[in-house]
Amino acid sequence: MSISSHATAIVALFATSLIVRVLPAFVRLRLSDTAHSLLERVLPMAVFLNFAVYIGWTEIHTAPVAAVVAISVAALVTFSTRIGLVLTTCAATLVYFLIRMAL
């Protein structure tokens, strides 16, 4: 049985989310304030950015035109309006889908 790269990414994201977000709620570690701050804010942001880059990279290699246009739409909508995360994601997904269907 071979596991696709998407399945591997999903499993890695799930495991990392558990380690970064869920495990610290149940396990109390005696850490300095600096280490606690890193674990609480910096590590989850690093994990999020890592997966965002991975997903973007994968989609750009799969469908470059659709991915670049959809990411551009998401960036423009995010920086120019206050529509919100859900509607921005829906708009970018719709653009991606329509371009993929057209090409």
N, C-alpha and C positions, 0 to 999 in steps of 0.2 A: 504494500500500500504506500503510495507516494503522496506526500502532502504538498499542496500548491503553496506558492510564495504568499498568496493572500491569506490562506489558512494559517500559515506560520506567523504572519504579521498580526492576525487577530488573536491568536493564542499568546503571542508575546505582549500585545497590548493589554489583554485581560490579566495576565500574570503580573505585569508591571503595575497595573492599576491596583491590583490587590496588595502588592508589596508596598506601594507608595501611599495609598490612601486608606486601605482597610486595616492592614496589619498594625500601623502605628496607633490605631484606636484601641486595640486590644493589648498591645505589648508596651509597657512603660519602660523606657530606657532612661538612664540617668545621663543626660548630656549637658554640655555647656550651652549657654544661651546662643552662641554662634552656631554650634552644631545643630541645635534644635531649630533655629531659623532656616538653616540650609535644608534640613529635612522637611520642614513645613512648607517653604515657599520655593526655593531654588530647584530642588530635585523634581517636584511635580512639573514645574515649568520646563525643565530640561527634557523630561520624558515626553511632554506634550509636543514640544518643538521637534524633537527627534522623530516622532511618529508623523507629524505634519509634513516634514521634509520627505520622509520615506513615502508617504501616500502621494504627495505631489510629484515626486520623482517617478514613481511607478506609473501614475496616470499620464504624465508627460511622455514617457516612453511608449505607452500603449496607444494614446491618441493625442499627439502633440497639439494640434490646432484646437480641438475641443477643450483640452485641459487648460491651455494658456488663456483662451478666451474666457472660460468659466472662472478661473482664478482671478483674472483681471476684472471681471464683473463683480465678483465677491469683494475684491479690494476697493474698487470704486464705490460700490454701494456702502461698504463699511465706513469709508472715510468721508463720504459726501452726504450721508443721510443718517437718520436715527431710526431706520426701519426695524432693526432688531436682528438677532442671530438667526432665528428660525426662518423669517422671510428672506433674509440674505442667502441662507443656505438653499432654500427652495428655488430662488431665482437663479443662483449659480448652477444648481443641479439641472434645472429646466434648460438653461442655455447649453450645458454640456450634452444633455440628452438630444436636444434638437440638432446640434452640430454633428454629433455622432450619427444620427439618423440621416442627415443630409449628405454626409461624406460616405 
